[in-house]
């Protein structure tokens, strides 16, 4: 087999608190706590439990609809001395309907106000698509219409946020390879992160290695392949139940989830598992005391199905009922 570029991980897994050193020099904890699919009334207590469990990197997004509840939880955590703001790395995201240049700073300010924070450690463009603005408090979803602000103009507005101290770092999410490269060639402030769907069944080696070769952190927003919920909702296969993963887990005395998470870390990928159950939070962090062998990593590499499971969420169906729905399922922006 011909050789190819495969950058080494940017972090030391033997460290007690491993962190990815971003291009800015800032340190990002490599195990984040995700807040997607957290229901009202449960996300606040879950964030408190995650902080108590030792999570110091929180992944948030305006469209998740839970910023205000998380803001109250953060204030409680600060007031009770559980953690200080300076000890946290907090990621936020700009939604599709807030891409207009004049809206970008308003959207960031709106989210920070909801969260009762002064700045983001990292602020991401959630998807590489602009929709017509629907109001700061009402992020668009349903009958969505394509807007006319080019992605690079939105990025320029993001760069302004860094210069004004609103965000320490900026990046993107769900950017495919050539859209990522197009941004890299035009950015004045380089993106420090691309948060993507990547897991044992969708390994995306070209995109991952491209990003890492340019010191762009890759964060896995669906490290378990969507988990049991995806399996139950769409009847899709999930790596948690794969025989190879089950066998490796048994050999190490670990859960299938821990094996999947560890395999991503060994590829140099930051992970953001999500659970509202304290024992699962602890389990998802307990992955630094074992290593997968080279043979086991190669076995996991054979599981790649080269298929997206369209998680987190893919805005496909959001176009339904509007003039920009171009298939019976909506519009797939990755076609």
Kinemage of the C-alpha trace (Angstrom):
@kinemage 1
@onewidth
@group {chain A} dominant
@subgroup {mainchain}
@vectorlist {calphas} color= white
{ca unk a 1} P 0.000 0.000 0.000
{ca unk a 2} L 1.280 3.458 -0.876
{ca unk a 3} L 2.179 5.787 1.975
{ca unk a 4} L -0.036 8.752 2.797
{ca unk a 5} L -0.172 11.681 5.202
{ca unk a 6} L -1.377 10.554 8.613
{ca unk a 7} L -0.549 13.194 11.247
{ca unk a 8} L 0.248 12.093 14.781
{ca unk a 9} L -2.179 13.093 17.564
{ca unk a 10} L -1.756 16.628 18.890
{ca unk a 11} L -2.206 15.541 22.517
{ca unk a 12} L -0.581 13.202 25.032
{ca unk a 13} L -2.930 10.452 26.183
{ca unk a 14} L -0.601 9.596 29.060
{ca unk a 15} L -1.265 12.996 30.628
{ca unk a 16} L -3.751 13.052 33.554
{ca unk a 17} L -5.680 15.852 31.814
{ca unk a 18} L -4.901 15.622 28.091
{ca unk a 19} L -5.745 18.639 25.972
{ca unk a 20} L -5.505 19.585 22.312
{ca unk a 21} L -3.318 22.633 21.736
{ca unk a 22} L -5.225 24.792 19.266
{ca unk a 23} L -3.483 26.944 16.661
{ca unk a 24} L -4.075 29.927 18.967
{ca unk a 25} L -2.162 28.191 21.762
{ca unk a 26} L -5.306 27.671 23.846
{ca unk a 27} L -5.831 24.234 25.395
{ca unk a 28} L -9.011 22.301 24.605
{ca unk a 29} L -9.837 19.309 26.872
{ca unk a 30} L -10.112 16.266 24.607
{ca unk a 31} L -13.236 14.831 26.265
{ca unk a 32} L -16.188 17.212 26.063
{ca unk a 33} L -19.714 16.983 27.425
{ca unk a 34} L -22.343 17.258 24.689
{ca unk a 35} L -25.768 18.877 25.243
{ca unk a 36} L -27.605 17.881 22.041
{ca unk a 37} L -30.879 15.974 22.527
{ca unk a 38} L -31.157 17.064 26.174
{ca unk a 39} L -34.755 17.701 27.169
{ca unk a 40} L -35.953 20.788 29.083
{ca unk a 41} L -35.635 20.259 32.800
{ca unk a 42} L -32.889 17.643 32.485
{ca unk a 43} L -30.043 19.525 30.789
{ca unk a 44} L -29.376 21.903 33.707
{ca unk a 45} L -28.972 19.167 36.337
{ca unk a 46} L -27.014 17.108 33.784
{ca unk a 47} L -24.507 19.931 33.255
{ca unk a 48} L -24.037 20.223 37.031
{ca unk a 49} L -23.418 16.463 37.257
{ca unk a 50} L -20.994 16.619 34.318
{ca unk a 51} L -19.002 19.379 36.009
{ca unk a 52} L -18.929 17.383 39.252
{ca unk a 53} L -17.706 14.382 37.248
{ca unk a 54} L -14.771 16.432 36.028
{ca unk a 55} L -15.848 17.584 32.573
{ca unk a 56} L -14.308 20.950 31.734
{ca unk a 57} L -15.240 21.228 28.062
{ca unk a 58} L -18.920 21.873 27.294
{ca unk a 59} L -20.331 21.721 23.763
{ca unk a 60} L -23.408 23.903 23.255
{ca unk a 61} L -25.496 25.280 20.383
{ca unk a 62} L -28.228 27.869 20.075
{ca unk a 63} L -30.472 25.597 18.012
{ca unk a 64} L -30.512 22.974 20.787
{ca unk a 65} L -32.932 25.297 22.574
{ca unk a 66} L -31.389 24.865 26.019
{ca unk a 67} L -28.948 27.773 26.411
{ca unk a 68} L -30.954 29.573 29.091
{ca unk a 69} L -31.241 26.467 31.262
{ca unk a 70} L -27.530 25.785 30.834
{ca unk a 71} L -26.796 29.411 31.732
{ca unk a 72} L -28.616 28.987 35.034
{ca unk a 73} L -26.683 25.777 35.710
{ca unk a 74} L -23.380 27.504 34.994
{ca unk a 75} L -24.240 30.352 37.359
{ca unk a 76} L -25.111 27.812 40.034
{ca unk a 77} L -21.808 26.006 39.450
{ca unk a 78} L -19.853 29.262 39.719
{ca unk a 79} L -21.773 30.419 42.811
{ca unk a 80} L -21.297 27.070 44.593
{ca unk a 81} L -17.611 26.906 43.764
{ca unk a 82} L -17.913 23.715 41.720
{ca unk a 83} L -15.827 25.309 38.984
{ca unk a 84} L -14.677 28.748 37.815
{ca unk a 85} L -15.284 30.215 34.376
{ca unk a 86} L -11.550 30.199 33.712
{ca unk a 87} L -11.420 26.433 34.254
{ca unk a 88} L -13.978 25.797 31.526
{ca unk a 89} L -13.685 25.557 27.754
{ca unk a 90} L -17.086 26.440 26.304
{ca unk a 91} L -18.039 25.943 22.670
{ca unk a 92} L -21.050 27.649 21.081
{ca unk a 93} L -22.453 27.546 17.547
{ca unk a 94} L -23.894 29.996 15.033
{ca unk a 95} L -27.108 28.645 13.523
{ca unk a 96} L -27.908 28.518 9.804
{ca unk a 97} L -30.501 31.292 9.946
{ca unk a 98} L -28.045 33.718 11.597
{ca unk a 99} L -25.389 33.849 8.853
{ca unk a 100} L -26.040 37.412 7.652
{ca unk a 101} L -23.038 39.613 8.388
{ca unk a 102} L -24.963 42.038 10.602
{ca unk a 103} L -26.684 39.181 12.436
{ca unk a 104} L -23.549 37.206 13.381
{ca unk a 105} L -22.478 39.508 16.268
{ca unk a 106} L -26.083 39.772 17.455
{ca unk a 107} L -26.432 35.977 17.470
{ca unk a 108} L -23.228 35.527 19.474
{ca unk a 109} L -24.339 38.189 21.960
{ca unk a 110} L -27.794 36.579 22.234
{ca unk a 111} L -26.279 33.178 23.069
{ca unk a 112} L -23.818 34.644 25.561
{ca unk a 113} L -26.650 36.501 27.268
{ca unk a 114} L -28.655 33.258 27.491
{ca unk a 115} L -25.628 31.521 28.994
{ca unk a 116} L -24.771 34.426 31.328
{ca unk a 117} L -21.226 34.455 29.928
{ca unk a 118} L -18.910 37.154 28.590
{ca unk a 119} L -17.115 35.149 25.897
{ca unk a 120} L -16.874 31.829 24.083
{ca unk a 121} L -13.674 29.836 24.107
{ca unk a 122} L -14.735 28.525 20.691
{ca unk a 123} L -17.543 29.598 18.373
{ca unk a 124} L -18.439 27.474 15.351
{ca unk a 125} L -20.453 27.896 12.161
{ca unk a 126} L -22.888 25.026 12.752
{ca unk a 127} L -23.457 24.031 9.113
{ca unk a 128} L -22.052 25.298 5.788
{ca unk a 129} L -25.387 26.709 4.664
{ca unk a 130} L -27.078 30.102 4.979
{ca unk a 131} L -30.811 30.349 5.537
{ca unk a 132} L -32.967 33.430 5.617
{ca unk a 133} L -32.974 35.017 9.059
{ca unk a 134} L -35.949 34.045 11.243
{ca unk a 135} L -35.185 36.003 14.422
{ca unk a 136} L -32.572 35.565 17.127
{ca unk a 137} L -34.966 33.877 19.542
{ca unk a 138} L -36.458 31.645 16.837
{ca unk a 139} L -33.674 29.810 14.979
{ca unk a 140} L -35.102 28.543 11.721
{ca unk a 141} L -36.244 24.939 11.364
{ca unk a 142} L -39.018 24.033 8.963
{ca unk a 143} L -39.892 25.546 5.575
{ca unk a 144} L -36.325 26.881 5.622
{ca unk a 145} L -35.272 29.101 2.721
{ca unk a 146} L -31.750 29.505 1.424
{ca unk a 147} L -30.218 32.904 2.117
{ca unk a 148} L -27.787 34.867 -0.016
{ca unk a 149} L -24.832 35.510 2.320
{ca unk a 150} L -21.694 33.702 1.070
{ca unk a 151} L -19.959 31.498 3.619
{ca unk a 152} L -16.773 33.556 3.424
{ca unk a 153} L -18.695 36.712 4.373
{ca unk a 154} L -20.064 34.918 7.428
{ca unk a 155} L -16.504 33.850 8.250
{ca unk a 156} L -15.287 37.459 8.025
{ca unk a 157} L -17.956 38.391 10.588
{ca unk a 158} L -16.708 35.524 12.781
{ca unk a 159} L -13.162 36.888 12.494
{ca unk a 160} L -14.450 40.227 13.773
{ca unk a 161} L -15.738 38.452 16.896
{ca unk a 162} L -12.212 37.278 17.674
{ca unk a 163} L -10.791 40.747 17.186
{ca unk a 164} L -13.416 42.155 19.557
{ca unk a 165} L -12.801 39.514 22.247
{ca unk a 166} L -16.252 37.941 21.972
{ca unk a 167} L -14.679 34.600 21.017
{ca unk a 168} L -11.173 33.371 21.707
{ca unk a 169} L -11.263 30.926 18.811
{ca unk a 170} L -13.473 30.270 15.801
{ca unk a 171} L -14.110 27.200 13.727
{ca unk a 172} L -16.716 25.274 11.792
{ca unk a 173} L -18.898 22.200 12.055
{ca unk a 174} L -20.062 19.683 9.457
{ca unk a 175} L -17.737 21.070 6.772
{ca unk a 176} L -16.843 18.530 4.064
{ca unk a 177} L -13.350 18.333 2.605
{ca unk a 178} L -13.366 20.855 -0.247
{ca unk a 179} L -15.540 23.416 1.542
{ca unk a 180} L -13.035 23.160 4.387
{ca unk a 181} L -10.109 23.688 2.024
{ca unk a 182} L -11.856 26.641 0.389
{ca unk a 183} L -12.164 28.291 3.808
{ca unk a 184} L -8.547 27.555 4.714
{ca unk a 185} L -7.307 29.263 1.541
{ca unk a 186} L -9.344 32.436 2.228
{ca unk a 187} L -9.389 32.822 6.017
{ca unk a 188} L -7.438 35.616 7.662
{ca unk a 189} L -7.918 33.890 11.019
{ca unk a 190} L -7.645 30.170 10.415
{ca unk a 191} L -10.366 27.847 11.723
{ca unk a 192} L -9.072 25.928 14.740
{ca unk a 193} L -11.710 23.189 14.659
{ca unk a 194} L -14.019 21.205 12.405
{ca unk a 195} L -16.687 19.382 14.431
{ca unk a 196} L -18.021 16.518 12.327
{ca unk a 197} L -19.830 13.217 12.301
{ca unk a 198} L -17.060 10.640 12.630
{ca unk a 199} L -17.228 7.205 14.223
{ca unk a 200} L -16.305 3.573 13.558
{ca unk a 201} L -18.905 3.242 10.792
{ca unk a 202} L -18.048 6.594 9.150
{ca unk a 203} L -14.322 7.175 9.599
{ca unk a 204} L -13.685 9.979 7.048
{ca unk a 205} L -9.951 9.453 6.955
{ca unk a 206} L -9.247 11.985 4.181
{ca unk a 207} L -11.096 14.814 5.928
{ca unk a 208} L -9.675 13.954 9.353
{ca unk a 209} L -6.082 13.771 8.134
{ca unk a 210} L -6.461 16.932 6.054
{ca unk a 211} L -7.616 18.890 9.100
{ca unk a 212} L -4.995 17.461 11.435
{ca unk a 213} L -2.238 18.188 8.895
{ca unk a 214} L -3.155 21.871 9.203
{ca unk a 215} L -3.536 21.796 12.996
{ca unk a 216} L -7.306 22.052 12.698
{ca unk a 217} L -8.776 20.083 15.583
{ca unk a 218} L -11.292 17.421 14.594
{ca unk a 219} L -14.098 16.929 17.108
{ca unk a 220} L -16.460 13.967 16.864
{ca unk a 221} L -20.013 15.082 17.615
{ca unk a 222} L -21.367 11.557 17.081
{ca unk a 223} L -18.580 9.378 18.484
{ca unk a 224} L -20.843 6.371 19.087
{ca unk a 225} L -22.531 6.506 15.684
{ca unk a 226} L -25.741 7.988 17.000
{ca unk a 227} L -26.150 5.360 19.722
{ca unk a 228} L -29.264 3.403 20.578
{ca unk a 229} L -31.575 6.337 19.775
{ca unk a 230} L -30.524 6.300 16.104
{ca unk a 231} L -30.969 2.541 15.997
{ca unk a 232} L -34.471 2.780 17.454
{ca unk a 233} L -35.518 5.805 15.385
{ca unk a 234} L -34.185 4.867 11.943
{ca unk a 235} L -33.380 1.167 12.327
{ca unk a 236} L -29.747 1.811 11.422
{ca unk a 237} L -26.840 -0.410 12.470
{ca unk a 238} L -24.710 1.055 15.242
{ca unk a 239} L -21.110 0.283 16.169
{ca unk a 240} L -22.102 -0.218 19.811
{ca unk a 241} L -23.521 -3.597 18.792
{ca unk a 242} L -20.816 -4.608 16.321
{ca unk a 243} L -19.271 -8.015 17.036
{ca unk a 244} L -15.699 -6.745 16.614
{ca unk a 245} L -16.297 -3.909 19.074
{ca unk a 246} L -17.957 -6.286 21.540
{ca unk a 247} L -15.001 -8.682 21.323
{ca unk a 248} L -12.402 -5.931 21.871
{ca unk a 249} L -14.426 -4.542 24.790
{ca unk a 250} L -14.588 -7.945 26.460
{ca unk a 251} L -10.824 -8.384 26.062
{ca unk a 252} L -10.106 -5.072 27.837
{ca unk a 253} L -12.859 -5.304 30.440
{ca unk a 254} L -14.399 -2.129 29.041
{ca unk a 255} L -17.785 -1.233 27.560
{ca unk a 256} L -18.309 -1.002 23.778
{ca unk a 257} L -18.773 2.759 24.181
{ca unk a 258} L -15.404 3.079 25.906
{ca unk a 259} L -13.686 1.181 23.088
{ca unk a 260} L -15.294 3.398 20.439
{ca unk a 261} L -14.344 6.581 22.286
{ca unk a 262} L -10.776 5.412 22.916
{ca unk a 263} L -10.304 4.503 19.247
{ca unk a 264} L -11.140 8.067 18.219
{ca unk a 265} L -8.723 9.536 20.755
{ca unk a 266} L -5.963 7.303 19.403
{ca unk a 267} L -6.664 8.773 15.938
{ca unk a 268} L -6.117 12.251 17.400
{ca unk a 269} L -9.815 13.154 17.450
{ca unk a 270} L -11.479 15.084 20.295
{ca unk a 271} L -14.730 13.467 21.463
{ca unk a 272} L -17.985 14.804 22.873
{ca unk a 273} L -20.144 11.990 24.188
{ca unk a 274} L -23.490 12.881 25.699
{ca unk a 275} L -25.502 11.315 28.495
{ca unk a 276} L -27.716 12.673 31.264
{ca unk a 277} L -26.949 9.637 33.434
{ca unk a 278} L -24.126 10.208 35.965
{ca unk a 279} L -22.787 6.649 35.668
{ca unk a 280} L -22.559 7.021 31.879
{ca unk a 281} L -20.811 10.386 32.249
{ca unk a 282} L -18.209 8.726 34.468
{ca unk a 283} L -17.859 5.762 32.112
{ca unk a 284} L -17.345 7.995 29.073
{ca unk a 285} L -14.429 9.727 30.824
{ca unk a 286} L -12.849 6.522 32.115
{ca unk a 287} L -10.937 5.757 28.925
{ca unk a 288} L -7.410 6.918 29.717
{ca unk a 289} L -6.296 3.805 31.594
{ca unk a 290} L -6.091 1.418 28.641
{ca unk a 291} L -4.869 1.417 25.053
{ca unk a 292} L -6.017 -0.337 21.914
{ca unk a 293} L -3.323 -2.284 20.120
{ca unk a 294} L -2.299 -1.546 16.553
{ca unk a 295} L -4.047 -4.763 15.519
{ca unk a 296} L -7.270 -3.701 17.259
{ca unk a 297} L -7.144 -0.272 15.617
{ca unk a 298} L -6.773 -1.971 12.232
{ca unk a 299} L -9.746 -4.201 13.015
{ca unk a 300} L -11.852 -1.145 13.845
{ca unk a 301} L -10.674 0.510 10.624
{ca unk a 302} L -12.254 -2.352 8.636
{ca unk a 303} L -15.695 -1.406 10.005
{ca unk a 304} L -15.930 1.788 7.924
{ca unk a 305} L -19.149 1.769 5.876
{ca unk a 306} L -18.402 5.113 4.153
{ca unk a 307} L -21.943 6.244 4.878
{ca unk a 308} L -23.169 9.232 6.860
{ca unk a 309} L -25.815 8.506 9.447
{ca unk a 310} L -26.993 12.126 9.114
{ca unk a 311} L -26.955 12.941 12.789
{ca unk a 312} L -26.739 16.046 14.959
{ca unk a 313} L -29.117 17.008 13.124
{ca unk a 314} L -28.731 17.003 9.346
{ca unk a 315} L -30.914 19.889 8.103
{ca unk a 316} L -32.347 17.694 5.342
{ca unk a 317} L -35.961 17.760 6.509
{ca unk a 318} L -35.924 21.394 7.601
{ca unk a 319} L -36.591 22.472 4.004
{ca unk a 320} L -39.904 20.592 3.808
{ca unk a 321} L -42.872 22.883 3.230
{ca unk a 322} L -40.721 25.661 1.775
{ca unk a 323} L -39.683 26.715 -1.737
{ca unk a 324} L -36.190 25.250 -1.356
{ca unk a 325} L -37.218 21.628 -0.710
{ca unk a 326} L -35.829 19.795 -3.742
{ca unk a 327} L -36.627 16.174 -2.931
{ca unk a 328} L -39.376 14.245 -1.177
{ca unk a 329} L -37.176 14.209 1.935
{ca unk a 330} L -36.190 17.873 1.807
{ca unk a 331} L -32.796 19.135 0.621
{ca unk a 332} L -29.497 17.438 1.408
{ca unk a 333} L -26.898 20.207 1.524
{ca unk a 334} L -24.124 17.619 1.179
{ca unk a 335} L -25.278 16.339 -2.231
